[in-house]
Amino acid sequence: MTDTARYAPGINEEIVLEHVTAGEYETILSELKRPPNLVELGIFSVMWSEHCSYKSSRIHLRKFPTTGERVVYGPGENAGVVDIGDNQVAVFKMESHNHPSFIEPYQGSATGVGGILRDVFTMGARPVALMNALRFGDPSHPKTRQLVSGVAAGIGGYGNCVGVPTVGGETNFDKGYNGNILVNAMAVGLADKDRIFTAAAREVGYPVLYVGAKTGRDGIHGATMASAEFGEGSEEKRPTVQVGDPFTEKKLIEACLELMAEDAISSIQDMGAAGLTSSSVEMASRGGLGIQLDLDHVPQRETGMTAYEMMLSESQERMLMILKPGREHVAERIFRKWDLDVATIGKTTDTGRLVLTHKGELVCDLPLDPIGEKAPKYDRPAFPAEARASIDVKRLKSPGHLGEALLTLMSTPDMASKRWIWSQYDRHVMADTVASSEDPADAAIVRVHGTNKALAITTDCTPRYCAADPFEGGKQAVAETWRNLTAVGADPIAITDCLNFGNPERPDIMGQFVGCVEGMAAACAALDFPVVSGNVSLYNETDGKAIPPTPAVGGVGLIPDLSRRASYGGLKEGHVLLCIGASEGQLGASLYLRHVEGEDDGAPPHVDLEAEKRNGDFVRKEIRDGRARIVHDLSDGGLACAAAEMALAAGVGVKLAYDGKLPLFAWAFGEDQARYLIAAEAETAEAILKDAKAAGVPVSVVGLAGGRQITFNGEHGLDLVRLKQAHENWLPDLMANIGDERAA
């Protein structure tokens, strides 16, 4: 084929390969029977990007269970929807904004918050909570402090201004993220079950409206950037990072919800990754229709914008709506009242094509199927990770002083307080956040306004487990999410996820991905905990070095009665400590092994899903029956670190006691799964012991609350004041003078 036949005017092989692969271009030629012009090539490039098409992951995502008794909408919509009773639903999703946050941490994280909020309110839900899962590099890395500062400020700056509480999350530090941090944002909203809005365009001839902020040149090829690894020159990609305006977002939320109440909207979609392209293509293709747009009517904040720039711009705070005919004036009245742009830019058609005009010329005429549903799907080679041997604790020497070992763990980047970060977030705006720093809990709790029920929300993942054994690590991410919801007394309902991995073209990375997905799927099935939404973020690597496999999981549960919930604050003198679940002293891939022994080795703890279900159901029943009010799940750092967190929350010491066969340090710091720590008065503890034994649930007395130290079998004392200082001061010490540095 001659170049004239292969390329449209102004396009050559170099330009093509900046947009798609050589093989993908051959597919485009085959589908179109002609070469695409630049606008069409740009549309293919963003819609076929990993970020939008899931071309390397889609065949594996089908392994997830996605239906359940409470599931109203699962994957495929803007966000998952679950029934919480009383004609109410919870709407939630998690997404990544990793690459933009590494390049420009403030705007990258801020627009990540804005984007996930739009996924929720576009379905008719009022956002009520934000969460995040953050991963940064080694604290000593020269970029880490600036990235932490910028990301925390961006999340707080956007969430606080838009008026949605950031109620929790997790923050980890690991050298594996030195060249590629992770910023995963989750939003949860509430809606009436009979007032849910979807994106699929269903009727021909309906008007297409653009609403919100004007379109600029920011974010062009943002979806493509999110689908490529970093390397030399990545800093030059700053222009692809969008710029957010939370005050415009707040107005957009209120205007959209107001218009939704007017029964004027047929379908609605936010302009997220790939902007106007993805929103128009997805709306039309989901409904089996076509769409025609006149780009002359798109509100623009910059002069001379081309069709290519308008279609690929990822300017923030924009929505695309398909209205019922004759209702345009209602939208115009509402959006102008809120001082937002509104314009009719096209209509739905029955052609099955995307047709664009600009300045009176036809600039795009593409069939929708090849852009969307027929996007490439790759079954990439996947090599399973080599199995690690279990750690034989007998080969490890007992530390000279268990209190000092505990102090070491509680002041590491993994376990130290992240107050410096979360204190920048408004956690109580809207006045329905229940848990507090004075009464901490394993999951955030947000009251369903005007009722006595609440949503419990958590985010979890242990990347070091996933690196050691992707299948077990995937299981554990889901199981810990389920356990954290259970520990506050919630019925776990469903999860969303954000699957962060390196380059899928590498078989070892694809092996990590497949292993984690299959482990997650097994846990979701066993725990009746379906996946209802999510995001895949690949190519998280720099100069060929991938991040640790990080399948972050966000879970939502329901607390039917707020008077029957649990936290891990409130410990008092004389409380008996009970461990629910079996302790085997598993130290493989543990924090103890990493920070005390200086090893990153061994198989992670096995996740017995049957034990998780049995033990968790028991704990939840004890909470509902009013016996268990102080509950903490056991995870990082094992029993000793969980007890220390309980002690610090209340300012009351703990006397840990053990006389079994395990080495004392393995019992104290082993990270066996399916376990909970319960504190209760002696009489109540006795009743819990009887209930557990009757239910066949492993239980043991592990300590007594009292004094101002943490001790192990009466020895190895660690003063709480010293522990608190080390635990609280690590991050403030790291971030000291960061404001002066930024100003300089």
N, C-alpha and C positions, 0 to 999 in steps of 0.2 A: 504494500500500500504506500503511495507517495505521501510526502509530508503534507501536501495540500489536502489530501483525503483524510489524513490522520489528525490534523490540527486546524482549528478555526483561526481566522486572521488574528495576528498579535499573540498567538500562543505557540510555544515550542516545547520540546521535551523537558528542558530545564524547568519551565513553569509548571508543567504537568506534574513532575516529580516533587515539586514543592507542595502539591495538594494531595495527591494519591500515589499509590505504588504503581509500578509498571503493569502488574497483573490486574489491578483494579481498573486501570485506564482501559485495558483491553475489554474488560467486562462492560464498561460504560459504552464503548464503541459498539459492542455487540447489542446492547439493549437499545441504544438510540438509533443505530444504523447511520450515524453521522457523528462528527466531532462536536463536543460541547463548546460553547463560548465561555468566556471567563466567568461570567455570573453563574452559569450552570456548573462549571467546574468547581467554583467555590462552594456551591450548595452541596455537591457530592462530597467534597472534602470534609465539611463539618458534619454532615449527616452520616458519613461512613467513618468518622473518627471513632476511636475506641470509646471515648467519653459518651457519645450519643448512640452508637449502634450496638455496643457490647459484643462486638464481632468475635472476640476471643473467649468470651465468658458465657455467652447466651446458652450454649448447649449444656453447660454444667449447671447453670442457675435453675434449670428445669428439675433438678434433683430435690429442690426445696419443697417441703409441704407448704401449701399456700392457702388452704381452706380450713375452716373450723367453725364451730358453733356460733362464735361471735363475729366472724369475719364478714364484713359487708362488701368491701372492695379490697382485693389483693393487688399484687404487682401488675403494672400496666397503666395505672392512673398516676396522677401527680403525687399522691400520697396514699398510704394504707388507711382503711377505715374499719373500726371495730365497734360493736354494739356494747354500750355500758348500761343499758336499761333505761327505762323512763323516756323512751323515744329520743335518747341522746346517743351520740357517737363520739369517739375519740379519733382524731385524724392526725397521723404522724409520719415522719420520714427523717432519714439521716442522709446527708450528702457530704462530699469532700470538696475542699477548696485548697488543695495541697500546693500545687505549683504556684498559683498566684500569691499565696501567703508566704512562700519562700522568697519570691522575687520582691514583693512589696507587702510586708507583714500586716501593716495597719489596714490598708484597703482590701487586701486579699481576704483577711479574716472577716472584716466588716461586711463585705459583699457576700461572703459565704453565709453569714447570718441573714442578710436580706433575701438571698435566693431561697433558703430553706423556709423562711416565713411565707414567701409567695407560693411555694408548693402546697402549703397548708391552707391559706385563706382562699386560694383559687378554687378550693372545693367547697367553699361556703362556711368554713370553720373560723371562729375567732381564735387566733393564737393565744395560748395561756401559759406556755412554758418553753424555754430554750435550754438545751444541754450542749455540751461539747466534749470531744475526745481529742486531746492534744498530745503530740509526740515531738519532742525536741531532741537535738543532738547532745553530745557529751557537754556537761556544764563548763568544761574548760575550753571547749572549742571557741575560737574567736568570734563566731557569729551568733552563738547561742543566746547570749544575754539580750542582744538587740532584737532577735526574733521573738523571744519570750515577751519582751516589753511591748513590741509592736502588735503582736497577736492579741495579747491580753487587752491592750488599749483599744484595738479594733473591735473585738467582741463586745467589750463593755460600752464603747462609744456608740455602737449601732443599737445594741439591745436596749440599753438604758434610754436612749433618745426615742426609740420607737415605742417604748412603754410595755415591753414584754419581759417578764422576769427570767433571768438566767439562773436556774435553780440547782444546777449540779454538773457533774462531768468527771473527767479524769485527766491527769497530766503525768506523762512519763518522760524520762530522759534516758537516752541510750546513744552510744556512738554510732549505731547503725542508721541514725537519722541525721547525721552531720550534714549530709549534702542534700537532704530531701525531708523537710519536716512534714508532719501530717496535721491538718486542721479539718476535723470532721464535725459538722454542726447538725444538731437535731432539733426539730420543732414539733410541738404538740398543740393541737387545737381542739375545740369543742364545737359541735354543731347539732342541730336537730336531725334525726334520722331521715325525716321526710323532706329535708331541704339540702340535699347534697348535690353539688354541681360537678359535672364531668367534662372532659375535653372533647369527646367525639362529636363532630358535626353531623347532624342527622337529616337536615332538610336542605333542599336545593333552593337557591335564590335568596337566601337570608343575608343580611348585611354583615360585613366584617368590620369591627371597630377596633381601633388602636386607642389605648388609654394610658395615662400615666405621664412619665417624664418624656422629654424629647430625646431623639436618637442622635448620638454623636459617634465619634470614631474610636471610643475606648472599647477595649475588649475584642477587637476584631481578631478572629482566629484563636480566641480563648479556648474553645473546645479542642482545637487541634493542638495547642500548646499543652493542654492537660493530657494529651494522648501521645506524648513524646518524652523521652528521658532528657535529663539535663546534661549539659556538657559545657565546654568552654564557650563563653559568650552568652550564657543564660541571663546574666544581668541585663543584657541589652533587650530582653523581652519585656521590660517594664511597660511599654505602651499597650501590651495586650491585657494588662490588669485593669479591671473595671473600677470605676469610682462610684461610691455609694452615697446616698443622701437619706438618712433615716427619717427625717421629717417628711420628705416626700413619700416614703414608704408608709408612714403612719397615715397620711392623708389617703393614700391609695387603698390601704386596708379599709378605712371607714367608708370611702366612696364605693368600693366594690361590694361590701356587705350591705350598704344602703340600696344599691341597685339590685342586688340579689333579692331583697325583700319586695321589690316592685314586680316580680315575675316577668322580667323583660329579657333575661338571658337564656339563650338556647344552649350554649356551651362556652367554656372559658379556659384559657391556658396562659400561664405566665411565660414571659420571654426570658428563659434562662440561658443555658449553654446553647450557642448557635442562634440566639435571639429570635428575630422575626422568621428566620428560616425554619427552625425546629418547631416553633409554635404553630405556624401555618401548615406545615407538612403534617405534623402529628394530628392536628385537629381534623384535617380533611381525610387523611388516610385511615384514621381510626373509625371514621363513619362511612368509609367507602365512597367518598365524594371527591370533587375537585375543588380548587380554590383559585380565584383570580384577583390579583392585587394591582392597584395603580400606585406606584411608589411616589408619584408627585404629591400625594396627599399625606405621606408620612411626616409627622412633625419632626423637624430637624433643628438641632442647636448649632450646627456648623454649616457653612456655605459650601456649595459645590460638591456635595456628597454624591458618590456614584451609586448605582444600583448594587454593585458588589459590596460596597461599604455598608449600605443600609441593611442588606440582607444578612450580613455576617457580624454586624455590630452587636456587642453584648452590653450596651448601656443598661443601667439598672432601673428598677422601679417602673417597669412597663408590663402591660398585659394585652392580650389579644382576646377579643370577645366576638361571638356570633350571636346577634340579637334576633329576637322575633321581629318580623317586619312591622314597621310603623312605630317601633318603640325607640327609635334613635333619639327623639327629642327628650325622652326621659333620661337617657344616658348623658346627653349633652347638658341638661339642666343640673344633674347631680355632680358631674365631674367639673363643670365650670364653677359650681358653688365651692368645691374643694380646691379650686385654682390648679387644676390638672388639665393637661392636654387631652382632647378627645377628637377623633376624626374617623369618618367612614372611609376606609381605604380599599374596599373590595366587596366581593360576594362569593357565596358558595355556588358551585356548579355541579353538573352531572357528568363531567368529562373524565374524572379520575386523573386530572393533570394539574400541575402548578404552572400558572400563566402569570407572568409579570410584565408590566409596561412601565416605561420611564421616559418622560419627555416625548410622549407620543409614539415611542418605538417599542416593539416587542423585544424584550431583553432576556426572556426565559420562557421556554415551553417544554416542560418535562413531565413524563408519566410519573405518578407518585409511587407506584409499587417498587420500582428499582431504587428509589431514594430511601424508602422506609423498610417495608417488610422484606424486600429482596436484597437488603444490604448484605455484604459478605458475612458468612459465618464460618469461622475457622475452628477446626478440631486440631489444635496444636499438640505436638508431641509433649508428653508429660512424664518426667522421670520421678518416681517416688524417692523421697529422702531416705538416706541410709539410716536404719534403725539404730538408736543408741541403747547401750546396755544400762540397766538399772544401777543406781549408786548403792554400793555396799557400805552402809553406815559404819560397819565395824572397822573399816579401814581409816575412818576419819578420827582424828584425836578430839577429845572433848576440849572446848575452850577453857582456859584457866578460870574464867569468871563469866557465868551466863548473863549476869546483869550488864557487864560491859559489852557482850555480844549483842544483847538486846538494844543497848544504847547505839551501837554501831548501825544496826539495821534501821532503827527508828529515825536516824539522822542521815540516811542515804537519800539520794535523789528519788529513789523509788517510793520510800515510805514517809519522807519528811512532809510536814504540813505545806499545803499549797495555798494557804490563806492570802499570801501576797497577791496571788492571781485572782481568786474568787472574791476578795474584798472589793475589787474594782467593778464588780457586777451588782446591779440592783436586783436583789433576789426576792424582794417583797412588794414590788409594784404590782398592782391589781389586788393586793391584800388577800390572796388565797394560798400563798405559800405556807405550808404547815411546819415542816422540819426547820430547825435553826442550828446555828453554830453552838448554842447552849444545850441543845438536845439533838445531837447528830444521829443520822440514820443511814442505813445501807442504800436507800433509794430516796430520791427527792419525792416529796408528797405535796400535791397541789389539790386543794379542795375544788370540787365541782361547784361553782358559785351558786349560793342559795340552797345548798343541800348539805347533808351530813356524810356524803360519800366523797371519795377522793381518787385521783389517779396517782399511782406510784410510777416513777420513771427512773431508769438507770442506763448507764453506758458501761460496757465492760469488754476487755480483751487482755490476754496475757501473751504478748508477742514472743517472749522467750520460750514458752511452751510450744507455740506454733512453729518456731524455728527448730526445736528439738524433735517434734513429732507433729506434723501438720494435722493429722486426723484427730489425735487426742487434744491438740490445741484448739481445733475447731469445736470439738465437743465441749471443752471446758469454757470457751467464751460464751456459749449459749447457756451452759449449766450455771455459771456464776451469775449471769444476768437473771435467770430464773430464781436462783438462790437469794439474790439481793432483793428482789421484789417480795419473795416469800418472807424474808427476815423482817419486813415492816408490816406483815399481815395482809399482803395483797394477793389476790388471785392473778397469777401471770396470764396474760391474754395473748400477746403476739409480739413479734420483734420486727425491727427494721435493721438494716445492716449497711456498713460501708466497708467494702472489701479492698484493702490497700495492699498492693503487691508491686513487684518490679516488672521487668520486661517480659511479657508473656511469650515472646519469640524464643526465649531461653527455656529449654525443657526442664531444667531444675526449678525455675521459678513457676512454670506452669504446673509442675508436680506439687509445689507448695499450695498453689491455688486450688487444685483439684482435691488434694488431701483435706484442706481446711473446709471446703464446701461440703465434702462428703461427711466429715465429722460433724459439722453444724447441722446438716440435714438429719443425721441419725439422732442427735440430741433433740432437735425440734419435734421429730416424730415421737420419740419416747416420752417427752414432757408435754405433748399436746400444746405446742408453742409455735404456731406457724409464722412464716415470713410473709409480711404483707406489703413491704416496700423496701427500697434500698438503692444502692449505688455501687458501682465498681470503679475503682481508681487504679489503673495500671501504669506502667512505665515510671514508677516512683524510684528512680535511681539516677545517679550522677557518675559519669565517666565509667559506666559499666558496673558500679557497685550498688546493689539493690538494698532497699530498706529491709528490716526484718518483716516476715509475713504478718500482717496486722488486720485480721478480719474483725473490725470493731462492730459490736452488737449493741443496739439500743432496744430496751424492753419497756413495755407498758403493761401495768396491771391495775386492778380495781380494788380499792378498799371499800367494802359496802357500808361500813359504819366506822367513822373516825374515832369513836370512843374505844374501839378494839383495834389498836395498832401498836407497833413496837418501835423502839429506837435503841441505840446503845449508850445513851446518856442515862443519868439517874442512879448510877451505882451508889450503894450506901453501905456503911459499916455493918458487918454481919451477914451480908448477902452471900449465898452459896453459889459457886460457879459450876455449871454443868456443861459438859461437852456432849452434844448430840452427834452421833456418827463415830465410826471406827478410826482410831489413830494408829497408823502403821509406820510413822516416821519417814515418809517418802521425801527425800531431799534432792532428787534429780531436778535440774533446771531451777532450783530454788534460790531465793534471795540469800538465804544463809550460805549456800554453797558459793554464790557469787561474791558476797561481800565479806564473809568471815574466812572462808577457805580459799578465796581467790580463784575459783574454778567456774567455768561455764560449761558444764558437762552433764551427762546422764539423761535418762529418759524422764519426761515430765510425769507427774502423778497420774495414775490411771483414773479415768472418769467412769464410775459405775453408775449408769443412768438409772438402773432399777433402785439403787440405794439413794440417788438424788431424789427421785420421785417419792419414795417411802419416807425418807427423813424430812424432806421439805413439807410434805402433806401433814406430817405429824406436828412439826413446828407451827405451821399455820393454824392448825386446830387448837393448839395450846394458846396461841395469841388470841384467837377468836373466843376461846372459853375464858379468857381473862387471867390465865395463870402466867403466861410469859409476856412480860412488858419490856424487859431489857434483853435484846437479842442482837447478836452480831454474827455475820457469816465469817467463816474462816477461809482465808485465801493467802495473799502475799504475807510471808513471814510466819504463817501458822498460828498456833494457839497463843504463843507468848506475845506476838504483835497485836493480835486481836484483844487480848486482855489488857495490854498497855494502852490501846486506844480507848477502851472502856474506862480505865483508870484515869487517863488524862482528861477525858470529857467531864468527869465528876470530881476530880481532885481527891480521889480515894485510892489508897494502895490496894494491892492484890497479893495474897500469899498463895502461889501456885504449888501444887503438891502432886507427886507421882511416885508410885512404888512398883511399876511394872517391869517388863523385860527389856524394853527399848532403852538405849542410852538416853539419859535425861535431855541432852541437847537435841536429839532427833525427835523426841516426844514434843519438846517445846517449840521447835522451829520447822518441823515437817509440814509440808503443804498438801496433806491428804485432802481429798475433795469430799463433798456431801456432808460437811460438818457445820455446826452452829454452836456458838457460845451463848448460854442463857444465864442470867443472874437473877436470883429470886430470894426472898426470905426463906428461912429454913423450912418452915411448914409447907410453903408452896413448892419449894424444891423437892421435898419428899413426895408430894403429889405428882409432880412431873416425872420423877423417877419411876413411880408405880405405873403411870400412864405409858411411859416409854417401854418398860419391860413387858407390859400387857400387849403393846402393839408390835413387839419384836424389833424395836428400834434400839441400836446400840447407844448406851448412855453411860457416862462416868462423872463422878464428882472430881473436879480438877482444881478447886481452890476456894478461898474464902476472902471476902473483901474486908479491908481494914488497914489502918496505919497510913503511912506516907511513903511506903516503899513498894517495889515489886521484888518479891523474893521467890526462890526456887528451892523447895523442900527446906525452907527456913534459912537458906544461905544465899550467897551471890546477890545481896541487896543492891537495888538501884533506886536512888532517891527520886521522887516524882518531880521535884523542882528542877533538878539537873536534867532529867529526861525531857521535861517540857521545854526547857531552854534550847536543848539540842534539836528537838523535833520542830519547834517553831522558828528557830533562827536560821536554819540552813538556807532557805530561799531568800529571805530578806538580806542575808549577808552576801549571797551571790549577786543580788540585784542592786546592791548599794551603789549609789552615785550614778545609776544608769541615766537619770534625767540630765545630769550635767554632761555626760558623754554624748547624749543625743543632741543636746543644744550645741555642743562643740562641733 
